[in-house]
Amino acid sequence: MSTARVPASYFDHEFQVEAVKLLPGDWHASRGPGSITTVLGSCVSTCLWDPVERIGGMNHFMLPGDTAATADPSAVSGRLGVYAMELLINDMLRLGADRRRLVAKVFGGARVLRVFETLDVGALNSRFVMEFLREENIAVLGQDLLGESPRKLHFFPDTGKVQMRRLQVLAVDAADQERAYAARLAREQGRGGDVELFESRP
């Protein structure tokens, strides 16, 4: 069982398609026309695609997570990369994708949030996702990681195409979303110490 919310859907007038909007902790897989969109700060999104079945999916995770930990299924959450990757892959397999055919494009990991003024969350997320894909033998066809600019993504599952736009550093919506998501998790789980460490970069 996962703790993901149902991502919001809307009609994207720019691309004239039905779209699904991901927030931190979300993931979505689909086939056919449409798009999946998100805005990234220090979080990372992986766009996976099966080019034969034309099934695609995207996640939006906040922290790498502990790959050595065994999760309680009731606590599994897409906010952690170690779960977000498998949750997305499993949803794609249920739609008919073949894990052996999956290819990836990865984005995000900007330095917009800092922990203890020294830990670069975006770099940790970026390192995790590249290691995961290498270990799983999933080819990376494109990437835009690190830096200091938030990014807006539009992923089209039918074609595997991604449109990425860099946002102004002063456009802090991505960082605000990440902090708000972290704060909500703290309220739901009754523990806030690890969440209060996040702050905006001056």
C-alpha positions as CSV (number, residue, x, y, z in Angstrom):
1,M,0.0,0.0,0.0
2,S,1.3,3.4,-0.9
3,T,0.7,6.8,0.7
4,A,0.6,8.8,-2.5
5,R,-2.2,11.3,-3.1
6,V,-4.0,11.3,-6.4
7,P,-2.2,13.8,-8.6
8,A,-4.3,16.7,-10.0
9,S,-5.3,16.6,-13.6
10,Y,-6.2,19.6,-15.8
11,F,-6.3,20.7,-19.5
12,D,-3.0,22.2,-20.6
13,H,-3.9,25.0,-23.0
14,E,-0.3,25.5,-24.1
15,F,0.0,21.9,-25.4
16,Q,-3.7,21.2,-25.9
17,V,-3.6,18.0,-24.0
18,E,-4.9,16.6,-20.8
19,A,-2.2,16.8,-18.1
20,V,-1.4,15.4,-14.7
21,K,0.5,17.7,-12.3
22,L,2.9,16.1,-9.8
23,L,3.9,17.5,-6.4
24,P,6.7,16.2,-4.2
25,G,6.0,12.6,-3.4
26,D,3.8,11.9,-6.4
27,W,4.3,9.6,-9.3
28,H,2.2,8.8,-12.4
29,A,2.3,6.3,-15.3
30,S,0.1,6.3,-18.4
31,R,-0.1,5.4,-22.1
32,G,-1.5,7.4,-24.9
33,P,-1.7,11.2,-25.5
34,G,-1.4,13.7,-22.6
35,S,1.4,15.0,-20.5
36,I,2.8,14.8,-17.0
37,T,4.2,18.0,-15.5
38,T,6.0,19.2,-12.4
39,V,8.2,22.0,-11.0
40,L,11.5,20.9,-9.4
41,G,13.9,22.6,-7.0
42,S,16.2,20.2,-5.1
43,C,13.9,17.3,-5.9
44,V,14.5,15.0,-8.8
45,S,12.1,13.6,-11.4
46,T,12.8,10.5,-13.5
47,C,10.9,10.1,-16.7
48,L,10.8,6.5,-17.7
49,W,9.6,5.2,-21.1
50,D,8.9,1.9,-22.8
51,P,9.4,2.7,-26.5
52,V,7.6,-0.4,-27.8
53,E,4.4,-0.2,-25.7
54,R,4.7,3.6,-25.6
55,I,4.1,3.7,-21.9
56,G,5.6,6.5,-19.8
57,G,5.8,7.7,-16.3
58,M,7.3,10.3,-14.0
59,N,8.0,10.6,-10.3
60,H,9.0,13.5,-8.1
61,F,11.0,12.6,-5.0
62,M,12.4,14.7,-2.3
63,L,15.2,12.6,-0.6
64,P,17.1,9.5,-1.7
65,G,16.1,7.3,1.3
66,D,18.0,4.4,2.8
67,T,18.5,1.6,0.3
68,A,19.4,-0.8,3.1
69,A,16.2,-0.3,5.0
70,T,13.2,-2.6,4.7
71,A,10.2,-0.5,4.6
72,D,6.9,-1.2,6.3
73,P,4.6,-1.4,3.2
74,S,2.0,0.9,5.0
75,A,4.7,3.6,5.3
76,V,6.1,3.4,1.7
77,S,6.1,6.9,0.2
78,G,7.1,8.4,-3.1
79,R,8.9,11.2,-1.3
80,L,11.9,8.9,-1.0
81,G,13.8,8.0,-4.2
82,V,14.5,4.4,-3.1
83,Y,10.7,3.8,-3.1
84,A,9.7,6.4,-5.8
85,M,11.6,4.5,-8.5
86,E,10.1,1.1,-7.7
87,L,6.6,2.5,-7.3
88,L,6.8,4.1,-10.7
89,I,8.3,1.1,-12.4
90,N,5.6,-1.2,-10.8
91,D,2.8,1.0,-12.1
92,M,4.3,1.0,-15.6
93,L,4.6,-2.8,-15.5
94,R,1.0,-3.1,-14.6
95,L,0.1,-1.0,-17.7
96,G,2.1,-3.5,-19.8
97,A,5.6,-2.0,-20.0
98,D,8.7,-4.3,-19.9
99,R,11.3,-3.4,-17.4
100,R,14.1,-4.6,-19.7
101,R,13.1,-2.0,-22.3
102,L,12.8,1.0,-20.0
103,V,14.9,4.1,-20.8
104,A,15.2,7.2,-18.7
105,K,15.6,11.0,-18.7
106,V,16.3,12.7,-15.3
107,F,16.0,16.3,-14.1
108,G,16.3,18.4,-11.1
109,G,18.7,18.4,-8.1
110,A,19.2,22.2,-8.0
111,R,20.7,23.7,-4.9
112,V,17.7,25.6,-3.7
113,L,17.4,23.9,-0.2
114,R,20.2,23.3,2.2
115,V,20.4,21.2,5.4
116,F,22.8,22.3,8.1
117,E,24.2,24.9,5.6
118,T,26.5,22.1,4.3
119,L,24.5,19.2,2.9
120,D,23.5,19.6,-0.8
121,V,20.1,17.8,-1.0
122,G,20.0,18.2,-4.8
123,A,23.4,16.6,-5.3
124,L,22.4,13.6,-3.0
125,N,19.2,13.1,-5.1
126,S,21.1,13.4,-8.4
127,R,23.8,10.9,-7.3
128,F,21.1,8.5,-6.0
129,V,19.1,8.4,-9.2
130,M,22.1,7.9,-11.5
131,E,23.4,5.1,-9.3
132,F,19.9,3.5,-9.3
133,L,19.6,3.6,-13.0
134,R,23.0,2.2,-13.6
135,E,22.4,-0.7,-11.2
136,E,19.1,-1.5,-12.9
137,N,20.7,-1.3,-16.4
138,I,18.2,1.4,-17.4
139,A,19.8,3.6,-20.1
140,V,19.8,7.4,-19.5
141,L,19.0,9.1,-22.7
142,G,19.0,12.6,-21.3
143,Q,19.7,14.5,-18.1
144,D,19.7,18.0,-16.7
145,L,20.8,17.9,-13.1
146,L,22.3,20.1,-10.4
147,G,22.9,23.9,-10.9
148,E,20.9,26.5,-9.0
149,S,17.8,27.0,-11.2
150,P,14.4,25.4,-10.6
151,R,13.0,23.6,-13.6
152,K,9.6,23.0,-15.1
153,L,9.0,19.8,-16.9
154,H,6.4,18.5,-19.4
155,F,6.7,14.8,-20.2
156,F,4.7,13.2,-23.0
157,P,4.3,9.4,-22.3
158,D,3.1,8.7,-25.9
159,T,6.4,9.9,-27.5
160,G,8.9,9.9,-24.6
161,K,9.6,13.5,-25.3
162,V,10.4,16.0,-22.5
163,Q,10.2,19.8,-22.6
164,M,12.2,21.5,-19.8
165,R,12.2,25.1,-18.9
166,R,14.6,26.7,-16.5
167,L,13.0,29.1,-14.1
168,Q,14.5,32.2,-12.6
169,V,16.2,31.6,-9.3
170,L,13.8,34.1,-7.7
171,A,10.9,31.9,-8.8
172,V,10.8,30.0,-5.5
173,D,7.6,28.0,-6.0
174,A,9.6,24.7,-6.2
175,A,11.4,25.3,-3.0
176,D,8.1,26.4,-1.3
177,Q,6.4,23.3,-2.5
178,E,9.2,21.1,-1.1
179,R,9.1,22.9,2.3
180,A,5.3,22.7,2.4
181,Y,5.4,19.0,1.6
182,A,8.0,18.3,4.3
183,A,5.9,20.3,6.8
184,R,2.8,18.3,6.0
185,L,4.6,15.0,6.4
186,A,5.8,16.2,9.8
187,R,2.3,17.0,10.9
188,E,0.9,13.7,9.6
189,Q,3.7,11.6,11.1
190,G,3.9,13.5,14.4
191,R,7.6,14.2,14.1
192,G,9.1,17.5,12.8
193,G,12.8,17.5,13.8
194,D,14.1,16.4,10.4
195,V,11.8,18.7,8.5
196,E,12.7,21.9,10.3
197,L,16.3,21.6,8.9
198,F,15.3,22.8,5.5
199,E,15.6,26.5,4.7
200,S,15.8,28.7,1.6
201,R,19.2,29.5,0.2
202,P,19.9,33.2,0.7
